[in-house]
């Protein structure tokens, strides 16, 4: 199972002080939607890190169990930030 694509989420950022960060729950929801739209698989255990900087080029990994029962990773890169919207590039594969 390997997918990659650009996906857009609206209002995925949380501004803390002067620094904008991506909310992990919203990032996880976006990744889960991406996986579901590509495969029909409903991810139930997806986790993404906290304190993700909302700037172009930032990368992070979310982890989940794939339909085969094996651990998988979604590698996410921030491709664009515009106002409160973040454009991500997402690629998933088994770990």
N, C-alpha and C positions, 0 to 999 in steps of 0.2 A: 504494500500500500504506500504509494508515493504521490503526492499532489503538490503543485505549486501554482501560485497565482497572486495577483494583486487584489486586495480587498479593501473596501473603504468603510470606516466606521464613523459615525457622527458623534460628537461630544464624548470622546473617549478620554479626555484629559481632565485632570484635577490640578488646579493651580495651588501650590503650597508655598507661601511666602512669595519669592520672586521666581521660583522654579516651577515649571509645568511638568507634571508627571502623568503617566498613563495609569489609569485605574486597573489593577489586576483582574477584578471581576469582569470589567468590560472587555479587556483584552481576551480573557478566557471565553467569554460569550462569543466574541468575534471568531476566534479560532474554532470553537465548537460548531458555529454556523457554517464556517468554511468547510469543515470536514463533512458535516451533514449534507451540504449542497453538492459535494463531489462524490460521496459514496452512499449516502442514505444511513450511514452509521451514526448512532446517537452516543456521543461521548458522555460518560457519567462521572469521570474522575479526573478531569482536566485541572491542572494547577499551573499558574503563572507566577512569576516573582513579583515582589513589591518594589516600590521606588524605581520604576522604569522611567528614565529621562525621556521626555517628549521632544527629541531633536532628531533631525535627519541623520541616518546612519547608525542610530542606536540599535543594537541587536539584543534579543533575549530568547530564552527557550521556555516553552510550556511543555509539560509532560502529561501523558495519558496512556491508558491501556487500549490497544487496538482491537479490532474485531477478532483477531486471531489469538487474543489473550496475552500477546507479547507487549513489552513496554515500547512506546513510541515517543517521538519528540516532534514538536512543531517549532521550527526555527523561524523567528519573526524579526524582520528588519523594518524600521521606520523609514518609509520612502519619501513622505511629504507631510508637512505640518502646515495647516492653514486655519488660523483662528482656533476654534475648538475641535476641528476635525483632524484626524490622523489617517494617513494612507499607509497601509502595511503591505509588505511582500511576505508571504507565508509559504513555507515548504515543510512538508511532513514526511517522516519515514521512520522505520523501526530503529531502535537504538542498538 
